[in-house]
Amino acid sequence: MKVLLVNPPTDFSYSSIGISRPPLGLAYLASVLRDHHQVRIIDFNVGNKNWKNYPYSDFDIVGISVDTSRYLISLRIAKLARNRGAMVVMGGLHVSFLDKDALKSGVVDYVVRNEGEFSFLSLVKFLSKEIPFEEVRGVSYLADGELRRTPDAPLISDLDSLPFPARELLPLKLYREKMNGRLKTTLITSRGCPFNCDFCSGSQFFGVGWRARSVENVFEEMELLYKKYNYRALQFVDDNFTLNPGRAIKLSEKITKRGWDLIWGAWSRVDAIVDNPGMVRMMAKAGLKWTFVGFESGSQEVLNGYGKKAHVQDASKAMEILKENDVEVTGSFILGALNETKDMMKETISFAKSLNPNTAQFSILTPYPGTKLYERVRDRLLTKNWEMYTGIHPTIKLDHVSPGELRWLYIMACLSFYGRPEKVFENLHYVCKVLPSVSKFLASKLFFERTKLIFRFPFVC
């Protein structure tokens, strides 16, 4: 069968501000499917392809990767594909948890739930009459208007058994994100997270059990990226790359012994850094230049409410360790916990400035479907316009802060952090690069949504 895998476009062109990453989830699906079927990947976030006039009729199946904020545009793509004769399959975080809504839309034939490689493969095999439907796993569909779900597919216990992502099916030259001036690409070395924070759907999607590829398998992929594709900067996009410090150290030692001219980045947690300074030193020696750390809040009460299993007082120590090893830090901070007051949010803003990571990502607490938070706040939702679920819009009725106040606190967080003279100078190159695309975006919003301008501006901070 001919299968098209679609990465839908975002509302704001992140590629124009330097954020341009290949859709590895689709590349993994393709790597599993392509031994059996003809597969193509189309990423509407890069290049000049238009989703409205793409030749969907050339394919038997159109599979669409769906997250919450892109759900509505995914439905529009699905409608076009179905009208042109293709069967539509959706997968990804949003539809895994709201499969009934997608199927009831009338433009989706099947939903692949959770980890999709072998579930999607079993569905395609059924559709091509290779196996009976009883062997299909992890798929939802409608029968006589009623929701039906095949048994869940087991999580892939041996991630080494998966082939590497089919990067050759992606337009790699169009992904231009850089680290320290070097083109970089991404790779994934583990799935799942045991911390199961209230606001994170990853633990529900990939499981609370952490599954990791072997160091040897990861190193083999790194060697491929280094030698075949000539990347000299890599970014590990695991939810928690350092969950097993011994594994991180072992991989770092292999990189060091190989003597590659390589820099890289990874996500970590405050406790992993504080408890394992030797791990950080070894990683830095092996080329670690950047890490993303979820500090989230300056209030211990708020952290406890998130189920974060972290301590505010450890954050400064983590920053100290990272700075000692010349590792740049992007810190994540969240505003808008249910019982958070304005003073508590201002405390988090001050906390972010006192930690002073190289960059800060401020976001508004957002109840993505599939999270424990979503289940708790169903009766507090301000909107089910999924396009608003980007982390920059109020979507929950809070106890002490109005939506308008929360918007301004969010804006002031960004301005307060980046408006300091040293941060203006430090990020001057970035600001100059971003300004043209942001200005264009603002102009379009001003013309079409004048009254919503300040609320819909996607601050990338």
One Martini backbone bead per residue (centre of mass of N, CA, C, O) as a GRO file, in nm:
protein
  461
    1MET     BB    1   0.100   0.033   0.013
    2LYS     BB    2   0.024   0.379   0.018
    3VAL     BB    3   0.199   0.600   0.246
    4LEU     BB    4   0.114   0.895   0.428
    5LEU     BB    5   0.303   1.117   0.635
    6VAL     BB    6   0.188   1.378   0.861
    7ASN     BB    7   0.301   1.714   0.934
    8PRO     BB    8   0.156   1.962   1.059
    9PRO     BB    9   0.102   2.282   1.080
   10THR     BB   10   0.173   2.573   1.226
   11ASP     BB   11   0.074   2.889   1.314
   12PHE     BB   12   0.381   2.927   1.372
   13SER     BB   13   0.703   2.990   1.240
   14TYR     BB   14   0.965   2.836   1.389
   15SER     BB   15   1.177   2.835   1.162
   16SER     BB   16   1.210   3.157   1.162
   17ILE     BB   17   1.350   3.120   1.476
   18GLY     BB   18   1.531   2.834   1.464
   19ILE     BB   19   1.295   2.612   1.487
   20SER     BB   20   1.403   2.291   1.342
   21ARG     BB   21   1.246   1.972   1.344
   22PRO     BB   22   1.228   1.656   1.300
   23PRO     BB   23   0.981   1.398   1.272
   24LEU     BB   24   1.057   1.120   1.442
   25GLY     BB   25   0.796   0.966   1.472
   26LEU     BB   26   0.753   0.928   1.164
   27ALA     BB   27   1.031   0.798   1.108
   28TYR     BB   28   0.969   0.544   1.271
   29LEU     BB   29   0.726   0.448   1.118
   30ALA     BB   30   0.869   0.425   0.843
   31SER     BB   31   1.085   0.214   0.928
   32VAL     BB   32   0.863  -0.013   0.971
   33LEU     BB   33   0.695   0.007   0.692
   34ARG     BB   34   0.903   0.001   0.435
   35ASP     BB   35   0.928  -0.322   0.408
   36HIS     BB   36   0.602  -0.333   0.306
   37HIS     BB   37   0.579  -0.026   0.207
   38GLN     BB   38   0.494   0.276   0.072
   39VAL     BB   39   0.673   0.572   0.186
   40ARG     BB   40   0.579   0.907   0.299
   41ILE     BB   41   0.698   1.233   0.400
   42ILE     BB   42   0.522   1.529   0.527
   43ASP     BB   43   0.639   1.863   0.608
   44PHE     BB   44   0.459   2.169   0.661
   45ASN     BB   45   0.711   2.336   0.812
   46VAL     BB   46   0.865   2.289   0.542
   47GLY     BB   47   0.893   2.455   0.282
   48ASN     BB   48   0.637   2.483  -0.006
   49LYS     BB   49   0.412   2.314   0.091
   50ASN     BB   50   0.056   2.261   0.046
   51TRP     BB   51  -0.210   2.121   0.213
   52LYS     BB   52  -0.448   2.202   0.008
   53ASN     BB   53  -0.276   2.069  -0.271
   54TYR     BB   54  -0.217   1.790  -0.204
   55PRO     BB   55  -0.172   1.450  -0.334
   56TYR     BB   56  -0.366   1.233  -0.168
   57SER     BB   57  -0.467   1.041  -0.407
   58ASP     BB   58  -0.183   0.878  -0.419
   59PHE     BB   59  -0.307   0.740  -0.158
   60ASP     BB   60  -0.435   0.506   0.066
   61ILE     BB   61  -0.283   0.636   0.320
   62VAL     BB   62  -0.336   0.884   0.582
   63GLY     BB   63  -0.107   0.990   0.826
   64ILE     BB   64  -0.163   1.175   1.135
   65SER     BB   65   0.000   1.394   1.345
   66VAL     BB   66  -0.135   1.468   1.683
   67ASP     BB   67  -0.182   1.758   1.851
   68THR     BB   68  -0.366   1.980   2.013
   69SER     BB   69  -0.309   2.256   1.850
   70ARG     BB   70  -0.339   2.066   1.561
   71TYR     BB   71  -0.622   1.936   1.534
   72LEU     BB   72  -0.785   2.121   1.338
   73ILE     BB   73  -0.587   2.104   1.097
   74SER     BB   74  -0.604   1.794   1.079
   75LEU     BB   75  -0.903   1.782   0.997
   76ARG     BB   76  -0.868   1.934   0.729
   77ILE     BB   77  -0.676   1.731   0.604
   78ALA     BB   78  -0.860   1.484   0.633
   79LYS     BB   79  -1.087   1.584   0.451
   80LEU     BB   80  -0.924   1.604   0.193
   81ALA     BB   81  -0.820   1.312   0.181
   82ARG     BB   82  -1.099   1.174   0.183
   83ASN     BB   83  -1.218   1.323  -0.070
   84ARG     BB   84  -0.957   1.183  -0.236
   85GLY     BB   85  -0.969   0.855  -0.129
   86ALA     BB   86  -0.846   0.833   0.145
   87MET     BB   87  -0.732   0.689   0.427
   88VAL     BB   88  -0.769   0.783   0.774
   89VAL     BB   89  -0.501   0.828   1.014
   90MET     BB   90  -0.458   0.875   1.361
   91GLY     BB   91  -0.200   1.016   1.579
   92GLY     BB   92  -0.117   1.071   1.911
   93LEU     BB   93  -0.184   1.239   2.188
   94HIS     BB   94  -0.472   1.354   2.150
   95VAL     BB   95  -0.619   1.097   2.013
   96SER     BB   96  -0.554   0.887   2.229
   97PHE     BB   97  -0.761   1.042   2.443
   98LEU     BB   98  -0.969   1.150   2.186
   99ASP     BB   99  -1.090   0.932   1.980
  100LYS     BB  100  -1.394   0.988   1.954
  101ASP     BB  101  -1.385   1.273   1.839
  102ALA     BB  102  -1.234   1.205   1.579
  103LEU     BB  103  -1.439   0.991   1.468
  104LYS     BB  104  -1.698   1.186   1.487
  105SER     BB  105  -1.609   1.388   1.257
  106GLY     BB  106  -1.603   1.201   0.970
  107VAL     BB  107  -1.260   1.201   0.878
  108VAL     BB  108  -1.198   0.932   1.050
  109ASP     BB  109  -1.118   0.590   1.058
  110TYR     BB  110  -0.853   0.588   1.248
  111VAL     BB  111  -0.693   0.521   1.570
  112VAL     BB  112  -0.373   0.548   1.708
  113ARG     BB  113  -0.254   0.440   2.011
  114ASN     BB  114   0.009   0.561   2.114
  115GLU     BB  115   0.241   0.361   2.048
  116GLY     BB  116   0.271   0.315   1.683
  117GLU     BB  117   0.441   0.120   1.514
  118PHE     BB  118   0.282  -0.169   1.548
  119SER     BB  119  -0.007  -0.075   1.523
  120PHE     BB  120   0.009   0.045   1.239
  121LEU     BB  121   0.115  -0.207   1.103
  122SER     BB  122  -0.131  -0.387   1.167
  123LEU     BB  123  -0.334  -0.213   1.012
  124VAL     BB  124  -0.202  -0.224   0.732
  125LYS     BB  125  -0.211  -0.530   0.708
  126PHE     BB  126  -0.516  -0.550   0.713
  127LEU     BB  127  -0.577  -0.355   0.468
  128SER     BB  128  -0.384  -0.564   0.288
  129LYS     BB  129  -0.465  -0.866   0.372
  130GLU     BB  130  -0.248  -1.016   0.581
  131ILE     BB  131  -0.449  -0.986   0.831
  132PRO     BB  132  -0.652  -1.013   1.079
  133PHE     BB  133  -0.827  -0.808   1.292
  134GLU     BB  134  -0.747  -0.965   1.560
  135GLU     BB  135  -0.431  -0.851   1.527
  136VAL     BB  136  -0.510  -0.576   1.606
  137ARG     BB  137  -0.350  -0.298   1.777
  138GLY     BB  138  -0.425   0.010   1.915
  139VAL     BB  139  -0.728   0.059   1.790
  140SER     BB  140  -0.971   0.293   1.669
  141TYR     BB  141  -1.335   0.277   1.603
  142LEU     BB  142  -1.631   0.253   1.410
  143ALA     BB  143  -1.950   0.079   1.489
  144ASP     BB  144  -2.244   0.185   1.432
  145GLY     BB  145  -2.143   0.459   1.591
  146GLU     BB  146  -1.946   0.295   1.776
  147LEU     BB  147  -1.701   0.257   1.994
  148ARG     BB  148  -1.386   0.095   1.919
  149ARG     BB  149  -1.135  -0.126   2.080
  150THR     BB  150  -0.851  -0.253   2.065
  151PRO     BB  151  -0.612  -0.388   2.209
  152ASP     BB  152  -0.349  -0.303   2.357
  153ALA     BB  153  -0.035  -0.232   2.298
  154PRO     BB  154   0.259  -0.312   2.380
  155LEU     BB  155   0.526  -0.200   2.497
  156ILE     BB  156   0.845  -0.140   2.396
  157SER     BB  157   1.105  -0.297   2.554
  158ASP     BB  158   1.301  -0.311   2.290
  159LEU     BB  159   1.445  -0.042   2.140
  160ASP     BB  160   1.671  -0.184   1.968
  161SER     BB  161   1.459  -0.317   1.762
  162LEU     BB  162   1.451  -0.056   1.633
  163PRO     BB  163   1.480   0.122   1.382
  164PHE     BB  164   1.597   0.379   1.253
  165PRO     BB  165   1.517   0.659   1.146
  166ALA     BB  166   1.387   0.779   0.830
  167ARG     BB  167   1.569   1.037   0.722
  168GLU     BB  168   1.569   0.999   0.404
  169LEU     BB  169   1.249   1.104   0.404
  170LEU     BB  170   1.377   1.377   0.473
  171PRO     BB  171   1.442   1.733   0.453
  172LEU     BB  172   1.726   1.803   0.605
  173LYS     BB  173   1.809   2.085   0.473
  174LEU     BB  174   1.551   2.240   0.616
  175TYR     BB  175   1.697   2.195   0.890
  176ARG     BB  176   1.835   2.494   1.078
  177GLU     BB  177   1.919   2.428   1.348
  178LYS     BB  178   2.128   2.559   1.617
  179MET     BB  179   2.458   2.510   1.782
  180ASN     BB  180   2.698   2.718   1.807
  181GLY     BB  181   2.666   2.741   1.472
  182ARG     BB  182   2.554   2.449   1.444
  183LEU     BB  183   2.417   2.206   1.298
  184LYS     BB  184   2.126   2.024   1.406
  185THR     BB  185   2.002   1.727   1.562
  186THR     BB  186   1.788   1.460   1.655
  187LEU     BB  187   1.739   1.228   1.940
  188ILE     BB  188   1.628   0.908   2.081
  189THR     BB  189   1.689   0.701   2.394
  190SER     BB  190   1.394   0.723   2.533
  191ARG     BB  191   1.104   0.609   2.730
  192GLY     BB  192   0.944   0.754   2.957
  193CYS     BB  193   0.817   0.843   3.304
  194PRO     BB  194   0.808   0.824   3.664
  195PHE     BB  195   0.693   1.115   3.764
  196ASN     BB  196   0.409   1.206   3.666
  197CYS     BB  197   0.316   1.480   3.604
  198ASP     BB  198   0.024   1.654   3.587
  199PHE     BB  199   0.107   1.820   3.298
  200CYS     BB  200   0.195   1.537   3.172
  201SER     BB  201   0.149   1.307   2.889
  202GLY     BB  202   0.396   1.115   2.851
  203SER     BB  203   0.337   0.899   3.072
  204GLN     BB  204   0.068   0.803   2.935
  205PHE     BB  205   0.187   0.734   2.650
  206PHE     BB  206   0.480   0.580   2.744
  207GLY     BB  207   0.492   0.562   3.042
  208VAL     BB  208   0.632   0.514   3.373
  209GLY     BB  209   0.830   0.342   3.237
  210TRP     BB  210   1.166   0.326   3.179
  211ARG     BB  211   1.307   0.320   2.846
  212ALA     BB  212   1.622   0.204   2.714
  213ARG     BB  213   1.874   0.233   2.525
  214SER     BB  214   2.159   0.133   2.444
  215VAL     BB  215   2.467   0.259   2.420
  216GLU     BB  216   2.541   0.115   2.155
  217ASN     BB  217   2.292   0.202   1.990
  218VAL     BB  218   2.326   0.507   2.020
  219PHE     BB  219   2.616   0.524   1.904
  220GLU     BB  220   2.543   0.423   1.624
  221GLU     BB  221   2.364   0.665   1.550
  222MET     BB  222   2.574   0.885   1.598
  223GLU     BB  223   2.770   0.784   1.381
  224LEU     BB  224   2.578   0.827   1.147
  225LEU     BB  225   2.542   1.136   1.188
  226TYR     BB  226   2.847   1.204   1.169
  227LYS     BB  227   2.930   1.050   0.893
  228LYS     BB  228   2.684   1.068   0.690
  229TYR     BB  229   2.554   1.370   0.785
  230ASN     BB  230   2.759   1.574   0.934
  231TYR     BB  231   2.714   1.612   1.232
  232ARG     BB  232   2.819   1.848   1.519
  233ALA     BB  233   2.515   1.850   1.640
  234LEU     BB  234   2.320   1.741   1.923
  235GLN     BB  235   1.979   1.637   2.037
  236PHE     BB  236   1.837   1.522   2.316
  237VAL     BB  237   1.465   1.440   2.352
  238ASP     BB  238   1.430   1.337   2.613
  239ASP     BB  239   1.265   1.377   2.903
  240ASN     BB  240   1.518   1.199   3.058
  241PHE     BB  241   1.846   1.148   3.010
  242THR     BB  242   1.944   1.129   3.344
  243LEU     BB  243   1.806   0.892   3.501
  244ASN     BB  244   2.076   0.730   3.423
  245PRO     BB  245   2.386   0.810   3.510
  246GLY     BB  246   2.555   0.570   3.407
  247ARG     BB  247   2.468   0.594   3.112
  248ALA     BB  248   2.563   0.885   3.062
  249ILE     BB  249   2.859   0.827   3.126
  250LYS     BB  250   2.915   0.602   2.922
  251LEU     BB  251   2.852   0.769   2.671
  252SER     BB  252   3.059   0.993   2.727
  253GLU     BB  253   3.309   0.811   2.717
  254LYS     BB  254   3.275   0.724   2.421
  255ILE     BB  255   3.298   1.004   2.300
  256THR     BB  256   3.578   1.076   2.411
  257LYS     BB  257   3.736   0.833   2.284
  258ARG     BB  258   3.668   0.915   1.984
  259GLY     BB  259   3.720   1.235   1.932
  260TRP     BB  260   3.499   1.418   1.862
  261ASP     BB  261   3.352   1.699   1.688
  262LEU     BB  262   3.125   1.747   1.951
  263ILE     BB  263   2.801   1.871   2.026
  264TRP     BB  264   2.548   1.890   2.300
  265GLY     BB  265   2.209   1.808   2.414
  266ALA     BB  266   1.987   1.801   2.715
  267TRP     BB  267   1.767   1.671   2.940
  268SER     BB  268   1.679   1.757   3.283
  269ARG     BB  269   1.716   1.750   3.640
  270VAL     BB  270   1.776   1.879   3.937
  271ASP     BB  271   1.841   1.617   4.100
  272ALA     BB  272   2.041   1.491   3.896
  273ILE     BB  273   2.250   1.720   3.924
  274VAL     BB  274   2.296   1.737   4.234
  275ASP     BB  275   2.357   1.415   4.271
  276ASN     BB  276   2.558   1.438   3.979
  277PRO     BB  277   2.833   1.610   3.918
  278GLY     BB  278   3.007   1.396   3.767
  279MET     BB  279   2.822   1.366   3.526
  280VAL     BB  280   2.842   1.656   3.425
  281ARG     BB  281   3.145   1.657   3.377
  282MET     BB  282   3.147   1.426   3.168
  283MET     BB  283   2.952   1.555   2.967
  284ALA     BB  284   3.117   1.813   2.917
  285LYS     BB  285   3.370   1.665   2.814
  286ALA     BB  286   3.181   1.537   2.568
  287GLY     BB  287   3.000   1.825   2.479
  288LEU     BB  288   2.820   1.962   2.671
  289LYS     BB  289   2.620   2.283   2.617
  290TRP     BB  290   2.312   2.193   2.684
  291THR     BB  291   2.010   2.251   2.890
  292PHE     BB  292   1.693   2.133   3.007
  293VAL     BB  293   1.506   2.279   3.286
  294GLY     BB  294   1.247   2.212   3.529
  295PHE     BB  295   1.163   2.443   3.760
  296GLU     BB  296   0.865   2.616   3.728
  297SER     BB  297   0.898   2.712   4.055
  298GLY     BB  298   0.922   2.922   4.361
  299SER     BB  299   0.704   2.720   4.482
  300GLN     BB  300   0.657   2.448   4.677
  301GLU     BB  301   0.352   2.422   4.662
  302VAL     BB  302   0.337   2.404   4.354
  303LEU     BB  303   0.522   2.165   4.306
  304ASN     BB  304   0.351   1.967   4.470
  305GLY     BB  305   0.094   2.001   4.290
  306TYR     BB  306   0.250   1.881   4.029
  307GLY     BB  307   0.433   1.632   4.113
  308LYS     BB  308   0.757   1.695   4.087
  309LYS     BB  309   0.974   1.606   4.294
  310ALA     BB  310   1.088   1.890   4.413
  311HIS     BB  311   1.331   2.152   4.512
  312VAL     BB  312   1.388   2.479   4.528
  313GLN     BB  313   1.677   2.480   4.675
  314ASP     BB  314   1.822   2.314   4.429
  315ALA     BB  315   1.844   2.510   4.187
  316SER     BB  316   2.103   2.672   4.249
  317LYS     BB  317   2.292   2.426   4.251
  318ALA     BB  318   2.244   2.341   3.961
  319MET     BB  319   2.343   2.603   3.830
  320GLU     BB  320   2.628   2.591   3.944
  321ILE     BB  321   2.716   2.327   3.808
  322LEU     BB  322   2.665   2.413   3.514
  323LYS     BB  323   2.848   2.667   3.512
  324GLU     BB  324   3.115   2.522   3.590
  325ASN     BB  325   3.068   2.351   3.296
  326ASP     BB  326   2.962   2.535   3.061
  327VAL     BB  327   2.639   2.514   3.071
  328GLU     BB  328   2.369   2.580   2.911
  329VAL     BB  329   2.041   2.727   3.002
  330THR     BB  330   1.703   2.615   2.996
  331GLY     BB  331   1.429   2.746   3.164
  332SER     BB  332   1.137   2.630   3.320
  333PHE     BB  333   0.819   2.817   3.354
  334ILE     BB  334   0.513   2.822   3.551
  335LEU     BB  335   0.187   2.960   3.516
  336GLY     BB  336  -0.132   2.877   3.680
  337ALA     BB  337  -0.212   2.756   3.925
  338LEU     BB  338  -0.502   2.709   4.086
  339ASN     BB  339  -0.384   2.846   4.382
  340GLU     BB  340  -0.247   3.082   4.257
  341THR     BB  341  -0.103   3.380   4.308
  342LYS     BB  342   0.034   3.671   4.221
  343ASP     BB  343   0.270   3.650   4.421
  344MET     BB  344   0.363   3.367   4.332
  345MET     BB  345   0.426   3.446   4.040
  346LYS     BB  346   0.632   3.666   4.111
  347GLU     BB  347   0.821   3.467   4.248
  348THR     BB  348   0.891   3.313   3.987
  349ILE     BB  349   1.011   3.550   3.834
  350SER     BB  350   1.235   3.606   4.041
  351PHE     BB  351   1.354   3.324   4.032
  352ALA     BB  352   1.444   3.332   3.737
  353LYS     BB  353   1.638   3.577   3.772
  354SER     BB  354   1.820   3.450   3.992
  355LEU     BB  355   1.914   3.207   3.824
  356ASN     BB  356   1.987   3.289   3.529
  357PRO     BB  357   1.944   3.169   3.268
  358ASN     BB  358   2.003   3.205   2.945
  359THR     BB  359   1.711   3.086   2.916
  360ALA     BB  360   1.346   3.127   2.903
  361GLN     BB  361   1.042   2.930   2.961
  362PHE     BB  362   0.732   3.053   2.947
  363SER     BB  363   0.420   2.931   3.089
  364ILE     BB  364   0.091   2.817   3.080
  365LEU     BB  365  -0.109   2.628   3.233
  366THR     BB  366  -0.198   2.317   3.060
  367PRO     BB  367  -0.472   2.084   2.990
  368TYR     BB  368  -0.387   1.815   2.856
  369PRO     BB  369  -0.485   1.555   2.718
  370GLY     BB  370  -0.404   1.285   2.956
  371THR     BB  371  -0.384   1.434   3.203
  372LYS     BB  372  -0.440   1.481   3.532
  373LEU     BB  373  -0.525   1.773   3.507
  374TYR     BB  374  -0.762   1.743   3.309
  375GLU     BB  375  -0.939   1.571   3.500
  376ARG     BB  376  -0.954   1.796   3.731
  377VAL     BB  377  -1.053   2.057   3.514
  378ARG     BB  378  -1.313   2.019   3.341
  379ASP     BB  379  -1.494   2.242   3.514
  380ARG     BB  380  -1.260   2.490   3.433
  381LEU     BB  381  -1.285   2.538   3.147
  382LEU     BB  382  -1.268   2.803   2.909
  383THR     BB  383  -1.183   2.603   2.663
  384LYS     BB  384  -1.208   2.398   2.338
  385ASN     BB  385  -0.994   2.550   2.181
  386TRP     BB  386  -0.715   2.389   2.078
  387GLU     BB  387  -0.544   2.636   1.971
  388MET     BB  388  -0.501   2.742   2.282
  389TYR     BB  389  -0.302   2.482   2.341
  390THR     BB  390   0.027   2.631   2.389
  391GLY     BB  391   0.108   2.791   2.674
  392ILE     BB  392  -0.019   3.115   2.616
  393HIS     BB  393  -0.309   3.045   2.738
  394PRO     BB  394  -0.586   3.068   2.908
  395THR     BB  395  -0.782   2.755   3.026
  396ILE     BB  396  -0.825   2.820   3.339
  397LYS     BB  397  -0.998   2.847   3.628
  398LEU     BB  398  -0.899   3.030   3.890
  399ASP     BB  399  -0.902   3.126   4.222
  400HIS     BB  400  -0.715   3.428   4.208
  401VAL     BB  401  -0.696   3.455   3.883
  402SER     BB  402  -0.745   3.604   3.602
  403PRO     BB  403  -0.703   3.584   3.271
  404GLY     BB  404  -0.595   3.874   3.235
  405GLU     BB  405  -0.380   3.862   3.459
  406LEU     BB  406  -0.226   3.619   3.342
  407ARG     BB  407  -0.136   3.745   3.080
  408TRP     BB  408   0.030   3.978   3.208
  409LEU     BB  409   0.222   3.800   3.371
  410TYR     BB  410   0.342   3.661   3.129
  411ILE     BB  411   0.448   3.908   2.982
  412MET     BB  412   0.617   4.016   3.225
  413ALA     BB  413   0.807   3.779   3.242
  414CYS     BB  414   0.942   3.820   2.970
  415LEU     BB  415   1.022   4.120   3.003
  416SER     BB  416   1.176   4.095   3.273
  417PHE     BB  417   1.392   3.893   3.178
  418TYR     BB  418   1.471   4.028   2.879
  419GLY     BB  419   1.493   4.348   2.973
  420ARG     BB  420   1.762   4.319   3.064
  421PRO     BB  421   2.056   4.433   2.961
  422GLU     BB  422   2.213   4.158   2.956
  423LYS     BB  423   1.988   4.010   2.785
  424VAL     BB  424   1.980   4.187   2.543
  425PHE     BB  425   2.274   4.139   2.462
  426GLU     BB  426   2.277   3.822   2.465
  427ASN     BB  427   2.001   3.832   2.252
  428LEU     BB  428   2.042   4.012   1.996
  429HIS     BB  429   2.062   3.813   1.760
  430TYR     BB  430   1.788   3.683   1.808
  431VAL     BB  431   1.610   3.934   1.787
  432CYS     BB  432   1.691   4.008   1.492
  433LYS     BB  433   1.585   3.736   1.375
  434VAL     BB  434   1.283   3.752   1.485
  435LEU     BB  435   1.146   4.027   1.414
  436PRO     BB  436   1.028   3.988   1.126
  437SER     BB  437   0.829   3.750   1.194
  438VAL     BB  438   0.682   3.885   1.428
  439SER     BB  439   0.579   4.133   1.275
  440LYS     BB  440   0.412   3.977   1.070
  441PHE     BB  441   0.230   3.836   1.274
  442LEU     BB  442   0.118   4.090   1.412
  443ALA     BB  443  -0.007   4.219   1.163
  444SER     BB  444  -0.213   3.995   1.106
  445LYS     BB  445  -0.354   4.011   1.384
  446LEU     BB  446  -0.434   4.309   1.374
  447PHE     BB  447  -0.622   4.280   1.125
  448PHE     BB  448  -0.797   4.012   1.217
  449GLU     BB  449  -0.734   4.037   1.564
  450ARG     BB  450  -0.725   4.303   1.733
  451THR     BB  451  -0.841   4.215   2.023
  452LYS     BB  452  -0.616   3.953   2.036
  453LEU     BB  453  -0.319   4.020   2.009
  454ILE     BB  454  -0.187   3.996   2.303
  455PHE     BB  455  -0.301   3.690   2.348
  456ARG     BB  456  -0.168   3.544   2.069
  457PHE     BB  457   0.122   3.591   2.122
  458PRO     BB  458   0.414   3.386   2.063
  459PHE     BB  459   0.612   3.361   2.301
  460VAL     BB  460   0.966   3.295   2.283
  461CYS     BB  461   1.090   3.232   2.627
   0.00000   0.00000   0.00000
